[in-house]
C-alpha cells in the first residue's frame, strides 16, 4: 500500500513505523487516526499509541480518531480514559465523519481530544 501511495503522491513524505515508537522530531496542530487505527492496534498498545500521539501535538493541538464500535471491543470509555491519562481531554464526538450526533446506538465514533495547554 505504501508503494502505491508513493507512486500516486511522490511529493509527500511516507513513513512506515510502529505508532508506539514513532518519533518525527516535530510537533503538529492535528494528528488524525482515520480508518479504524485504534481498533487494529495490538491489544494493550492503545494507551502507548495515544501517549505518543499526545507527544506529537502542540499545546492545544487536537487528536482526531474514527473507528467502528463493536460489542466487547475498544470503546469510547476506554478511549477517553487512555486519552485523559495521556494529557488529552475530550472536546467533541460524532457518529460519522460528517458530524452526525453520537448516541448510545452509534456503531461508529469520531472523537476529538484536545491536548491541555
Biopython code that builds the backbone (N, CA, C, O; Angstrom):
import numpy as np
from Bio.PDB.StructureBuilder import StructureBuilder

atoms = [
    (1, "UNK", "N", (0.817, -1.191, 0.000)),
    (1, "UNK", "CA", (0.000, 0.000, 0.000)),
    (1, "UNK", "C", (0.864, 1.259, 0.000)),
    (1, "UNK", "O", (0.532, 2.251, -0.648)),
    (2, "UNK", "N", (1.974, 1.207, 0.732)),
    (2, "UNK", "CA", (2.858, 2.376, 0.771)),
    (2, "UNK", "C", (3.451, 2.640, -0.605)),
    (2, "UNK", "O", (3.535, 3.789, -1.038)),
    (3, "UNK", "N", (3.863, 1.576, -1.293)),
    (3, "UNK", "CA", (4.434, 1.744, -2.634)),
    (3, "UNK", "C", (3.409, 2.390, -3.573)),
    (3, "UNK", "O", (3.754, 3.273, -4.358)),
    (4, "UNK", "N", (2.159, 1.952, -3.489)),
    (4, "UNK", "CA", (1.112, 2.545, -4.316)),
    (4, "UNK", "C", (0.902, 4.011, -3.945)),
    (4, "UNK", "O", (0.742, 4.858, -4.823)),
    (5, "UNK", "N", (0.903, 4.306, -2.660)),
    (5, "UNK", "CA", (0.740, 5.693, -2.215)),
    (5, "UNK", "C", (1.897, 6.559, -2.696)),
    (5, "UNK", "O", (1.690, 7.691, -3.132)),
    (6, "UNK", "N", (3.105, 6.033, -2.619)),
    (6, "UNK", "CA", (4.267, 6.789, -3.078)),
    (6, "UNK", "C", (4.190, 7.082, -4.576)),
    (6, "UNK", "O", (4.582, 8.159, -5.024)),
    (7, "UNK", "N", (3.688, 6.124, -5.342)),
    (7, "UNK", "CA", (3.540, 6.348, -6.784)),
    (7, "UNK", "C", (2.486, 7.421, -7.059)),
    (7, "UNK", "O", (2.650, 8.246, -7.958)),
    (8, "UNK", "N", (1.419, 7.403, -6.290)),
    (8, "UNK", "CA", (0.326, 8.357, -6.526)),
    (8, "UNK", "C", (0.628, 9.750, -6.005)),
    (8, "UNK", "O", (0.119, 10.737, -6.535)),
    (9, "UNK", "N", (1.451, 9.837, -4.971)),
    (9, "UNK", "CA", (1.770, 11.142, -4.372)),
    (9, "UNK", "C", (3.248, 11.193, -3.986)),
    (9, "UNK", "O", (3.578, 11.224, -2.800)),
    (10, "UNK", "N", (4.129, 11.202, -4.968)),
    (10, "UNK", "CA", (5.563, 11.178, -4.667)),
    (10, "UNK", "C", (6.065, 12.446, -3.962)),
    (10, "UNK", "O", (7.158, 12.447, -3.396)),
    (11, "UNK", "N", (5.280, 13.510, -3.995)),
    (11, "UNK", "CA", (5.701, 14.758, -3.354)),
    (11, "UNK", "C", (5.519, 14.733, -1.834)),
    (11, "UNK", "O", (6.023, 15.611, -1.134)),
    (12, "UNK", "N", (4.804, 13.733, -1.328)),
    (12, "UNK", "CA", (4.578, 13.614, 0.115)),
    (12, "UNK", "C", (5.629, 12.720, 0.751)),
    (12, "UNK", "O", (6.212, 11.858, 0.094)),
    (13, "UNK", "N", (5.861, 12.939, 2.042)),
    (13, "UNK", "CA", (6.754, 12.067, 2.805)),
    (13, "UNK", "C", (5.942, 10.906, 3.348)),
    (13, "UNK", "O", (4.922, 11.111, 4.007)),
    (14, "UNK", "N", (6.388, 9.693, 3.076)),
    (14, "UNK", "CA", (5.701, 8.489, 3.551)),
    (14, "UNK", "C", (6.614, 7.792, 4.538)),
    (14, "UNK", "O", (7.763, 7.480, 4.224)),
    (15, "UNK", "N", (6.100, 7.547, 5.733)),
    (15, "UNK", "CA", (6.894, 6.955, 6.806)),
    (15, "UNK", "C", (6.220, 5.674, 7.269)),
    (15, "UNK", "O", (5.023, 5.660, 7.555)),
    (16, "UNK", "N", (6.986, 4.614, 7.341)),
    (16, "UNK", "CA", (6.490, 3.347, 7.871)),
    (16, "UNK", "C", (7.158, 3.160, 9.228)),
    (16, "UNK", "O", (8.383, 3.085, 9.326)),
    (17, "UNK", "N", (6.328, 3.084, 10.278)),
    (17, "UNK", "CA", (6.885, 2.975, 11.629)),
    (17, "UNK", "C", (5.840, 2.408, 12.574)),
    (17, "UNK", "O", (4.647, 2.405, 12.271)),
    (18, "UNK", "N", (6.293, 1.938, 13.697)),
    (18, "UNK", "CA", (5.421, 1.479, 14.766)),
    (18, "UNK", "C", (4.881, 2.721, 15.475)),
    (18, "UNK", "O", (5.665, 3.571, 15.897)),
    (19, "UNK", "N", (3.562, 2.844, 15.614)),
    (19, "UNK", "CA", (2.968, 4.034, 16.222)),
    (19, "UNK", "C", (3.339, 4.215, 17.690)),
    (19, "UNK", "O", (3.235, 5.319, 18.224)),
    (20, "UNK", "N", (3.767, 3.143, 18.342)),
    (20, "UNK", "CA", (4.208, 3.251, 19.729)),
    (20, "UNK", "C", (5.558, 3.968, 19.797)),
    (20, "UNK", "O", (5.827, 4.708, 20.743)),
    (21, "UNK", "N", (6.395, 3.743, 18.799)),
    (21, "UNK", "CA", (7.768, 4.256, 18.831)),
    (21, "UNK", "C", (8.016, 5.437, 17.897)),
    (21, "UNK", "O", (9.107, 6.006, 17.910)),
    (22, "UNK", "N", (7.045, 5.809, 17.102)),
    (22, "UNK", "CA", (7.214, 6.858, 16.112)),
    (22, "UNK", "C", (7.694, 8.162, 16.739)),
    (22, "UNK", "O", (7.070, 8.676, 17.667)),
    (23, "UNK", "N", (8.796, 8.690, 16.233)),
    (23, "UNK", "CA", (9.322, 9.977, 16.692)),
    (23, "UNK", "C", (9.671, 10.795, 15.458)),
    (23, "UNK", "O", (10.683, 10.547, 14.803)),
    (24, "UNK", "N", (8.838, 11.758, 15.149)),
    (24, "UNK", "CA", (9.054, 12.580, 13.953)),
    (24, "UNK", "C", (9.890, 13.817, 14.235)),
    (24, "UNK", "O", (10.204, 14.578, 13.319)),
    (25, "UNK", "N", (10.253, 14.024, 15.495)),
    (25, "UNK", "CA", (11.096, 15.156, 15.906)),
    (25, "UNK", "C", (10.501, 16.507, 15.526)),
    (25, "UNK", "O", (11.217, 17.463, 15.226)),
    (26, "UNK", "N", (9.174, 16.558, 15.548)),
    (26, "UNK", "CA", (8.448, 17.815, 15.336)),
    (26, "UNK", "C", (7.069, 17.666, 15.939)),
    (26, "UNK", "O", (6.652, 16.569, 16.313)),
    (27, "UNK", "N", (6.366, 18.782, 16.030)),
    (27, "UNK", "CA", (5.027, 18.786, 16.624)),
    (27, "UNK", "C", (3.998, 19.205, 15.586)),
    (27, "UNK", "O", (4.317, 19.830, 14.574)),
    (28, "UNK", "N", (2.742, 18.836, 15.872)),
    (28, "UNK", "CA", (1.657, 19.081, 14.934)),
    (28, "UNK", "C", (0.469, 19.718, 15.649)),
    (28, "UNK", "O", (0.281, 19.525, 16.850)),
    (29, "UNK", "N", (-0.325, 20.476, 14.905)),
    (29, "UNK", "CA", (-1.568, 21.034, 15.431)),
    (29, "UNK", "C", (-2.649, 19.955, 15.504)),
    (29, "UNK", "O", (-3.496, 19.970, 16.396)),
    (30, "UNK", "N", (-2.607, 19.025, 14.559)),
    (30, "UNK", "CA", (-3.616, 17.969, 14.479)),
    (30, "UNK", "C", (-2.943, 16.653, 14.099)),
    (30, "UNK", "O", (-2.074, 16.615, 13.229)),
    (31, "UNK", "N", (-3.358, 15.581, 14.762)),
    (31, "UNK", "CA", (-2.984, 14.223, 14.366)),
    (31, "UNK", "C", (-4.292, 13.477, 14.141)),
    (31, "UNK", "O", (-5.156, 13.452, 15.018)),
    (32, "UNK", "N", (-4.437, 12.870, 12.971)),
    (32, "UNK", "CA", (-5.666, 12.158, 12.622)),
    (32, "UNK", "C", (-5.376, 10.661, 12.529)),
    (32, "UNK", "O", (-4.469, 10.228, 11.818)),
    (33, "UNK", "N", (-6.169, 9.887, 13.262)),
    (33, "UNK", "CA", (-6.110, 8.426, 13.207)),
    (33, "UNK", "C", (-7.413, 7.964, 12.561)),
    (33, "UNK", "O", (-8.382, 7.634, 13.245)),
    (34, "UNK", "N", (-7.416, 7.949, 11.244)),
    (34, "UNK", "CA", (-8.617, 7.567, 10.500)),
    (34, "UNK", "C", (-8.508, 6.106, 10.067)),
    (34, "UNK", "O", (-7.431, 5.512, 10.095)),
    (35, "UNK", "N", (-9.630, 5.552, 9.674)),
    (35, "UNK", "CA", (-9.600, 4.199, 9.134)),
    (35, "UNK", "C", (-9.454, 3.117, 10.177)),
    (35, "UNK", "O", (-8.813, 2.097, 9.924)),
    (36, "UNK", "N", (-10.041, 3.320, 11.354)),
    (36, "UNK", "CA", (-10.061, 2.280, 12.386)),
    (36, "UNK", "C", (-8.697, 1.975, 12.995)),
    (36, "UNK", "O", (-8.483, 0.868, 13.488)),
    (37, "UNK", "N", (-7.778, 2.923, 12.971)),
    (37, "UNK", "CA", (-6.434, 2.684, 13.504)),
    (37, "UNK", "C", (-6.490, 2.116, 14.916)),
    (37, "UNK", "O", (-5.838, 1.113, 15.204)),
    (38, "UNK", "N", (-7.259, 2.743, 15.799)),
    (38, "UNK", "CA", (-7.249, 2.314, 17.197)),
    (38, "UNK", "C", (-7.749, 0.892, 17.410)),
    (38, "UNK", "O", (-7.317, 0.233, 18.355)),
    (39, "UNK", "N", (-8.642, 0.402, 16.565)),
    (39, "UNK", "CA", (-9.136, -0.963, 16.777)),
    (39, "UNK", "C", (-8.276, -2.008, 16.064)),
    (39, "UNK", "O", (-8.475, -3.206, 16.266)),
    (40, "UNK", "N", (-7.333, -1.578, 15.244)),
    (40, "UNK", "CA", (-6.432, -2.519, 14.588)),
    (40, "UNK", "C", (-5.074, -2.618, 15.278)),
    (40, "UNK", "O", (-4.206, -3.368, 14.830)),
    (41, "UNK", "N", (-4.883, -1.873, 16.358)),
    (41, "UNK", "CA", (-3.635, -1.955, 17.112)),
    (41, "UNK", "C", (-3.563, -3.277, 17.868)),
    (41, "UNK", "O", (-4.589, -3.898, 18.145)),
    (42, "UNK", "N", (-2.365, -3.695, 18.193)),
    (42, "UNK", "CA", (-2.204, -4.850, 19.068)),
    (42, "UNK", "C", (-2.862, -4.511, 20.393)),
    (42, "UNK", "O", (-2.548, -3.481, 20.989)),
    (43, "UNK", "N", (-3.781, -5.367, 20.873)),
    (43, "UNK", "CA", (-4.444, -5.070, 22.152)),
    (43, "UNK", "C", (-3.419, -4.757, 23.245)),
    (43, "UNK", "O", (-2.411, -5.445, 23.403)),
    (44, "UNK", "N", (-3.715, -3.704, 23.981)),
    (44, "UNK", "CA", (-2.824, -3.266, 25.049)),
    (44, "UNK", "C", (-1.882, -2.149, 24.638)),
    (44, "UNK", "O", (-1.229, -1.548, 25.492)),
    (45, "UNK", "N", (-1.799, -1.857, 23.334)),
    (45, "UNK", "CA", (-0.911, -0.775, 22.890)),
    (45, "UNK", "C", (-1.659, 0.532, 22.647)),
    (45, "UNK", "O", (-1.046, 1.536, 22.285)),
    (46, "UNK", "N", (-2.974, 0.530, 22.842)),
    (46, "UNK", "CA", (-3.750, 1.748, 22.597)),
    (46, "UNK", "C", (-3.261, 2.910, 23.465)),
    (46, "UNK", "O", (-3.125, 4.032, 22.977)),
    (47, "UNK", "N", (-2.998, 2.651, 24.734)),
    (47, "UNK", "CA", (-2.504, 3.698, 25.639)),
    (47, "UNK", "C", (-1.165, 4.268, 25.204)),
    (47, "UNK", "O", (-1.023, 5.486, 25.093)),
    (48, "UNK", "N", (-0.171, 3.407, 24.953)),
    (48, "UNK", "CA", (1.108, 3.941, 24.463)),
    (48, "UNK", "C", (0.993, 4.700, 23.144)),
    (48, "UNK", "O", (1.688, 5.696, 22.947)),
    (49, "UNK", "N", (0.134, 4.248, 22.246)),
    (49, "UNK", "CA", (-0.052, 4.975, 20.982)),
    (49, "UNK", "C", (-0.656, 6.347, 21.253)),
    (49, "UNK", "O", (-0.192, 7.343, 20.699)),
    (50, "UNK", "N", (-1.681, 6.414, 22.096)),
    (50, "UNK", "CA", (-2.274, 7.714, 22.422)),
    (50, "UNK", "C", (-1.275, 8.602, 23.152)),
    (50, "UNK", "O", (-1.278, 9.818, 22.959)),
    (51, "UNK", "N", (-0.427, 8.017, 23.982)),
    (51, "UNK", "CA", (0.631, 8.791, 24.637)),
    (51, "UNK", "C", (1.586, 9.384, 23.611)),
    (51, "UNK", "O", (2.007, 10.534, 23.740)),
    (52, "UNK", "N", (1.926, 8.606, 22.596)),
    (52, "UNK", "CA", (2.808, 9.101, 21.547)),
    (52, "UNK", "C", (2.114, 10.176, 20.721)),
    (52, "UNK", "O", (2.733, 11.174, 20.353)),
    (53, "UNK", "N", (0.842, 9.977, 20.432)),
    (53, "UNK", "CA", (0.073, 11.000, 19.711)),
    (53, "UNK", "C", (0.094, 12.304, 20.509)),
    (53, "UNK", "O", (0.288, 13.378, 19.939)),
    (54, "UNK", "N", (-0.103, 12.215, 21.807)),
    (54, "UNK", "CA", (-0.084, 13.405, 22.659)),
    (54, "UNK", "C", (1.271, 14.104, 22.586)),
    (54, "UNK", "O", (1.337, 15.331, 22.516)),
    (55, "UNK", "N", (2.354, 13.322, 22.600)),
    (55, "UNK", "CA", (3.698, 13.908, 22.498)),
    (55, "UNK", "C", (3.915, 14.621, 21.166)),
    (55, "UNK", "O", (4.694, 15.571, 21.089)),
    (56, "UNK", "N", (3.227, 14.165, 20.117)),
    (56, "UNK", "CA", (3.373, 14.786, 18.800)),
    (56, "UNK", "C", (2.594, 16.089, 18.660)),
    (56, "UNK", "O", (2.820, 16.846, 17.715)),
    (57, "UNK", "N", (1.677, 16.359, 19.593)),
    (57, "UNK", "CA", (0.818, 17.534, 19.495)),
    (57, "UNK", "C", (1.409, 18.746, 20.206)),
    (57, "UNK", "O", (2.050, 18.624, 21.249)),
    (58, "UNK", "N", (1.181, 19.911, 19.620)),
    (58, "UNK", "CA", (1.500, 21.161, 20.307)),
    (58, "UNK", "C", (0.467, 21.355, 21.409)),
    (58, "UNK", "O", (-0.577, 20.703, 21.402)),
    (59, "UNK", "N", (0.745, 22.230, 22.340)),
    (59, "UNK", "CA", (-0.234, 22.577, 23.359)),
    (59, "UNK", "C", (-1.490, 23.107, 22.678)),
    (59, "UNK", "O", (-1.407, 23.990, 21.824)),
    (60, "UNK", "N", (-2.648, 22.575, 23.049)),
    (60, "UNK", "CA", (-3.900, 22.962, 22.425)),
    (60, "UNK", "C", (-4.203, 22.221, 21.136)),
    (60, "UNK", "O", (-5.258, 22.425, 20.535)),
    (61, "UNK", "N", (-3.282, 21.355, 20.702)),
    (61, "UNK", "CA", (-3.490, 20.577, 19.483)),
    (61, "UNK", "C", (-4.561, 19.514, 19.677)),
    (61, "UNK", "O", (-4.952, 19.204, 20.803)),
    (62, "UNK", "N", (-5.024, 18.967, 18.571)),
    (62, "UNK", "CA", (-6.127, 18.006, 18.628)),
    (62, "UNK", "C", (-5.756, 16.670, 18.001)),
    (62, "UNK", "O", (-5.091, 16.603, 16.967)),
    (63, "UNK", "N", (-6.206, 15.612, 18.662)),
    (63, "UNK", "CA", (-6.103, 14.253, 18.146)),
    (63, "UNK", "C", (-7.506, 13.841, 17.722)),
    (63, "UNK", "O", (-8.442, 13.909, 18.519)),
    (64, "UNK", "N", (-7.657, 13.417, 16.476)),
    (64, "UNK", "CA", (-8.955, 13.016, 15.946)),
    (64, "UNK", "C", (-8.856, 11.558, 15.534)),
    (64, "UNK", "O", (-7.981, 11.183, 14.754)),
    (65, "UNK", "N", (-9.760, 10.735, 16.064)),
    (65, "UNK", "CA", (-9.737, 9.302, 15.753)),
    (65, "UNK", "C", (-11.139, 8.823, 15.426)),
    (65, "UNK", "O", (-12.101, 9.145, 16.123)),
    (66, "UNK", "N", (-11.241, 8.047, 14.350)),
    (66, "UNK", "CA", (-12.516, 7.455, 13.962)),
    (66, "UNK", "C", (-12.387, 5.948, 13.898)),
    (66, "UNK", "O", (-11.418, 5.424, 13.348)),
    (67, "UNK", "N", (-13.375, 5.240, 14.467)),
    (67, "UNK", "CA", (-13.314, 3.780, 14.472)),
    (67, "UNK", "C", (-14.694, 3.178, 14.711)),
    (67, "UNK", "O", (-15.581, 3.794, 15.302)),
    (68, "UNK", "N", (-14.833, 1.953, 14.226)),
    (68, "UNK", "CA", (-16.071, 1.199, 14.414)),
    (68, "UNK", "C", (-16.176, 0.712, 15.850)),
    (68, "UNK", "O", (-15.180, 0.363, 16.482)),
    (69, "UNK", "N", (-17.393, 0.698, 16.344)),
    (69, "UNK", "CA", (-17.655, 0.218, 17.698)),
    (69, "UNK", "C", (-18.253, -1.180, 17.621)),
    (69, "UNK", "O", (-19.242, -1.413, 16.925)),
    (70, "UNK", "N", (-17.637, -2.103, 18.345)),
    (70, "UNK", "CA", (-18.118, -3.473, 18.384)),
    (70, "UNK", "C", (-18.276, -3.886, 19.833)),
    (70, "UNK", "O", (-17.441, -3.560, 20.676)),
    (71, "UNK", "N", (-19.335, -4.595, 20.114)),
    (71, "UNK", "CA", (-19.567, -5.075, 21.472)),
    (71, "UNK", "C", (-18.349, -5.867, 21.963)),
    (71, "UNK", "O", (-17.880, -6.789, 21.295)),
    (72, "UNK", "N", (-17.855, -5.494, 23.124)),
    (72, "UNK", "CA", (-16.691, -6.159, 23.702)),
    (72, "UNK", "C", (-15.366, -5.685, 23.149)),
    (72, "UNK", "O", (-14.315, -6.169, 23.569)),
    (73, "UNK", "N", (-15.391, -4.736, 22.204)),
    (73, "UNK", "CA", (-14.159, -4.216, 21.625)),
    (73, "UNK", "C", (-13.762, -2.887, 22.236)),
    (73, "UNK", "O", (-14.356, -2.433, 23.214)),
    (74, "UNK", "N", (-12.765, -2.279, 21.655)),
    (74, "UNK", "CA", (-12.311, -0.958, 22.099)),
    (74, "UNK", "C", (-13.488, 0.007, 21.990)),
    (74, "UNK", "O", (-14.167, 0.052, 20.964)),
    (75, "UNK", "N", (-13.727, 0.773, 23.041)),
    (75, "UNK", "CA", (-14.894, 1.651, 23.050)),
    (75, "UNK", "C", (-14.524, 3.055, 23.482)),
    (75, "UNK", "O", (-13.377, 3.326, 23.839)),
    (76, "UNK", "N", (-15.500, 3.941, 23.448)),
    (76, "UNK", "CA", (-15.237, 5.347, 23.758)),
    (76, "UNK", "C", (-14.846, 5.561, 25.217)),
    (76, "UNK", "O", (-14.079, 6.477, 25.515)),
    (77, "UNK", "N", (-15.352, 4.745, 26.126)),
    (77, "UNK", "CA", (-14.966, 4.894, 27.537)),
    (77, "UNK", "C", (-13.482, 4.581, 27.717)),
    (77, "UNK", "O", (-12.765, 5.306, 28.406)),
    (78, "UNK", "N", (-13.031, 3.498, 27.092)),
    (78, "UNK", "CA", (-11.605, 3.148, 27.170)),
    (78, "UNK", "C", (-10.771, 4.224, 26.473)),
    (78, "UNK", "O", (-9.724, 4.631, 26.976)),
    (79, "UNK", "N", (-11.237, 4.671, 25.330)),
    (79, "UNK", "CA", (-10.536, 5.709, 24.582)),
    (79, "UNK", "C", (-10.376, 6.967, 25.442)),
    (79, "UNK", "O", (-9.280, 7.516, 25.554)),
    (80, "UNK", "N", (-11.468, 7.413, 26.042)),
    (80, "UNK", "CA", (-11.417, 8.630, 26.859)),
    (80, "UNK", "C", (-10.485, 8.478, 28.052)),
    (80, "UNK", "O", (-9.745, 9.406, 28.377)),
    (81, "UNK", "N", (-10.508, 7.320, 28.710)),
    (81, "UNK", "CA", (-9.644, 7.097, 29.868)),
    (81, "UNK", "C", (-8.171, 7.096, 29.462)),
    (81, "UNK", "O", (-7.343, 7.716, 30.129)),
    (82, "UNK", "N", (-7.845, 6.407, 28.376)),
    (82, "UNK", "CA", (-6.456, 6.364, 27.912)),
    (82, "UNK", "C", (-6.005, 7.729, 27.409)),
    (82, "UNK", "O", (-4.862, 8.128, 27.631)),
    (83, "UNK", "N", (-6.890, 8.438, 26.740)),
    (83, "UNK", "CA", (-6.563, 9.779, 26.269)),
    (83, "UNK", "C", (-6.296, 10.714, 27.450)),
    (83, "UNK", "O", (-5.318, 11.461, 27.451)),
    (84, "UNK", "N", (-7.170, 10.664, 28.446)),
    (84, "UNK", "CA", (-7.009, 11.504, 29.634)),
    (84, "UNK", "C", (-5.673, 11.223, 30.324)),
    (84, "UNK", "O", (-4.996, 12.148, 30.773)),
    (85, "UNK", "N", (-5.299, 9.951, 30.407)),
    (85, "UNK", "CA", (-4.022, 9.575, 31.022)),
    (85, "UNK", "C", (-2.835, 10.102, 30.219)),
    (85, "UNK", "O", (-1.727, 10.220, 30.743)),
    (86, "UNK", "N", (-3.073, 10.418, 28.949)),
    (86, "UNK", "CA", (-2.026, 10.941, 28.070)),
    (86, "UNK", "C", (-2.058, 12.463, 27.956)),
    (86, "UNK", "O", (-1.315, 13.041, 27.162)),
    (87, "UNK", "N", (-2.912, 13.113, 28.743)),
    (87, "UNK", "CA", (-2.991, 14.568, 28.718)),
    (87, "UNK", "C", (-3.936, 15.123, 27.674)),
    (87, "UNK", "O", (-3.828, 16.286, 27.286)),
    (88, "UNK", "N", (-4.875, 14.283, 27.211)),
    (88, "UNK", "CA", (-5.838, 14.700, 26.194)),
    (88, "UNK", "C", (-7.240, 14.691, 26.782)),
    (88, "UNK", "O", (-7.630, 13.729, 27.443)),
    (89, "UNK", "N", (-7.992, 15.744, 26.548)),
    (89, "UNK", "CA", (-9.360, 15.849, 27.054)),
    (89, "UNK", "C", (-10.354, 15.822, 25.900)),
    (89, "UNK", "O", (-10.131, 16.440, 24.859)),
    (90, "UNK", "N", (-11.448, 15.101, 26.096)),
    (90, "UNK", "CA", (-12.478, 15.018, 25.070)),
    (90, "UNK", "C", (-13.059, 16.401, 24.804)),
    (90, "UNK", "O", (-13.463, 17.108, 25.726)),
    (91, "UNK", "N", (-13.093, 16.771, 23.532)),
    (91, "UNK", "CA", (-13.659, 18.050, 23.125)),
    (91, "UNK", "C", (-14.992, 17.849, 22.397)),
    (91, "UNK", "O", (-15.929, 18.625, 22.583)),
    (92, "UNK", "N", (-15.070, 16.796, 21.562)),
    (92, "UNK", "CA", (-16.288, 16.554, 20.804)),
    (92, "UNK", "C", (-16.294, 15.120, 20.308)),
    (92, "UNK", "O", (-15.255, 14.464, 20.233)),
    (93, "UNK", "N", (-17.492, 14.643, 19.969)),
    (93, "UNK", "CA", (-17.614, 13.279, 19.420)),
    (93, "UNK", "C", (-18.832, 13.224, 18.522)),
    (93, "UNK", "O", (-19.883, 13.779, 18.844)),
    (94, "UNK", "N", (-18.681, 12.542, 17.383)),
    (94, "UNK", "CA", (-19.776, 12.337, 16.439)),
    (94, "UNK", "C", (-19.855, 10.853, 16.088)),
    (94, "UNK", "O", (-18.975, 10.068, 16.443)),
    (95, "UNK", "N", (-20.923, 10.486, 15.386)),
    (95, "UNK", "CA", (-21.069, 9.089, 14.980)),
    (95, "UNK", "C", (-20.661, 8.875, 13.519)),
    (95, "UNK", "O", (-20.690, 7.747, 13.027)),
    (96, "UNK", "N", (-20.282, 9.951, 12.827)),
    (96, "UNK", "CA", (-19.791, 9.855, 11.454)),
    (96, "UNK", "C", (-18.772, 10.964, 11.225)),
    (96, "UNK", "O", (-18.685, 11.916, 12.001)),
    (97, "UNK", "N", (-18.006, 10.827, 10.152)),
    (97, "UNK", "CA", (-17.066, 11.881, 9.775)),
    (97, "UNK", "C", (-17.811, 13.116, 9.284)),
    (97, "UNK", "O", (-17.224, 14.194, 9.190)),
    (98, "UNK", "N", (-19.097, 12.973, 8.970)),
    (98, "UNK", "CA", (-19.913, 14.105, 8.535)),
    (98, "UNK", "C", (-20.526, 14.875, 9.700)),
    (98, "UNK", "O", (-21.256, 15.841, 9.478)),
    (99, "UNK", "N", (-20.245, 14.469, 10.926)),
    (99, "UNK", "CA", (-20.721, 15.203, 12.089)),
    (99, "UNK", "C", (-22.088, 14.814, 12.605)),
    (99, "UNK", "O", (-22.712, 15.582, 13.336)),
    (100, "UNK", "N", (-22.569, 13.629, 12.239)),
    (100, "UNK", "CA", (-23.849, 13.168, 12.791)),
    (100, "UNK", "C", (-23.711, 12.988, 14.308)),
    (100, "UNK", "O", (-22.660, 12.550, 14.777)),
    (101, "UNK", "N", (-24.739, 13.314, 15.069)),
    (101, "UNK", "CA", (-24.654, 13.217, 16.525)),
    (101, "UNK", "C", (-24.317, 11.796, 17.000)),
    (101, "UNK", "O", (-24.766, 10.805, 16.425)),
    (102, "UNK", "N", (-23.523, 11.734, 18.052)),
    (102, "UNK", "CA", (-23.165, 10.456, 18.671)),
    (102, "UNK", "C", (-24.212, 10.115, 19.729)),
    (102, "UNK", "O", (-24.660, 10.988, 20.473)),
    (103, "UNK", "N", (-24.595, 8.849, 19.791)),
    (103, "UNK", "CA", (-25.572, 8.417, 20.786)),
    (103, "UNK", "C", (-25.334, 6.982, 21.199)),
    (103, "UNK", "O", (-24.418, 6.332, 20.693)),
    (104, "UNK", "N", (-26.147, 6.477, 22.114)),
    (104, "UNK", "CA", (-25.944, 5.123, 22.646)),
    (104, "UNK", "C", (-26.060, 4.023, 21.592)),
    (104, "UNK", "O", (-25.539, 2.927, 21.803)),
    (105, "UNK", "N", (-26.715, 4.276, 20.484)),
    (105, "UNK", "CA", (-26.856, 3.261, 19.436)),
    (105, "UNK", "C", (-25.853, 3.443, 18.290)),
    (105, "UNK", "O", (-25.919, 2.729, 17.289)),
    (106, "UNK", "N", (-24.939, 4.382, 18.433)),
    (106, "UNK", "CA", (-23.952, 4.625, 17.378)),
    (106, "UNK", "C", (-23.053, 3.408, 17.198)),
    (106, "UNK", "O", (-22.674, 2.754, 18.170)),
    (107, "UNK", "N", (-22.722, 3.117, 15.962)),
    (107, "UNK", "CA", (-21.829, 1.995, 15.652)),
    (107, "UNK", "C", (-20.457, 2.480, 15.201)),
    (107, "UNK", "O", (-19.589, 1.679, 14.852)),
    (108, "UNK", "N", (-20.269, 3.788, 15.212)),
    (108, "UNK", "CA", (-19.000, 4.388, 14.814)),
    (108, "UNK", "C", (-18.792, 5.622, 15.682)),
    (108, "UNK", "O", (-19.750, 6.292, 16.068)),
    (109, "UNK", "N", (-17.549, 5.911, 15.980)),
    (109, "UNK", "CA", (-17.233, 7.100, 16.770)),
    (109, "UNK", "C", (-16.107, 7.884, 16.106)),
    (109, "UNK", "O", (-15.103, 7.314, 15.679)),
    (110, "UNK", "N", (-16.289, 9.185, 16.028)),
    (110, "UNK", "CA", (-15.226, 10.102, 15.633)),
    (110, "UNK", "C", (-15.024, 11.007, 16.841)),
    (110, "UNK", "O", (-15.890, 11.813, 17.182)),
    (111, "UNK", "N", (-13.880, 10.862, 17.476)),
    (111, "UNK", "CA", (-13.607, 11.579, 18.724)),
    (111, "UNK", "C", (-12.511, 12.625, 18.520)),
    (111, "UNK", "O", (-11.496, 12.370, 17.873)),
    (112, "UNK", "N", (-12.742, 13.790, 19.084)),
    (112, "UNK", "CA", (-11.762, 14.880, 19.051)),
    (112, "UNK", "C", (-11.308, 15.107, 20.488)),
    (112, "UNK", "O", (-12.104, 15.457, 21.360)),
    (113, "UNK", "N", (-10.023, 14.903, 20.716)),
    (113, "UNK", "CA", (-9.420, 15.154, 22.021)),
    (113, "UNK", "C", (-8.413, 16.290, 21.869)),
    (113, "UNK", "O", (-7.681, 16.366, 20.883)),
    (114, "UNK", "N", (-8.394, 17.158, 22.853)),
    (114, "UNK", "CA", (-7.507, 18.347, 22.829)),
    (114, "UNK", "C", (-6.419, 18.192, 23.870)),
    (114, "UNK", "O", (-6.679, 17.778, 24.999)),
    (115, "UNK", "N", (-5.198, 18.527, 23.482)),
    (115, "UNK", "CA", (-4.076, 18.483, 24.431)),
    (115, "UNK", "C", (-4.150, 19.715, 25.315)),
    (115, "UNK", "O", (-4.268, 20.842, 24.834)),
    (116, "UNK", "N", (-4.079, 19.480, 26.602)),
    (116, "UNK", "CA", (-4.156, 20.581, 27.572)),
    (116, "UNK", "C", (-3.028, 21.581, 27.329)),
    (116, "UNK", "O", (-1.920, 21.228, 26.926)),
    (117, "UNK", "N", (-3.366, 22.853, 27.594)),
    (117, "UNK", "CA", (-2.356, 23.930, 27.457)),
    (117, "UNK", "C", (-1.302, 23.823, 28.522)),
    (117, "UNK", "O", (-0.380, 24.637, 28.562)),
]
sb = StructureBuilder()
sb.init_structure("model")
sb.init_model(0)
sb.init_chain("A")
sb.init_seg("    ")
for serial, (resi, resn, name, xyz) in enumerate(atoms, 1):
    if name == "N":
        sb.init_residue(resn, " ", resi, " ")
    sb.init_atom(name, np.array(xyz, "f"), 0.0, 1.0, " ", f" {name:<3s}", serial, name[0])
structure = sb.get_structure()
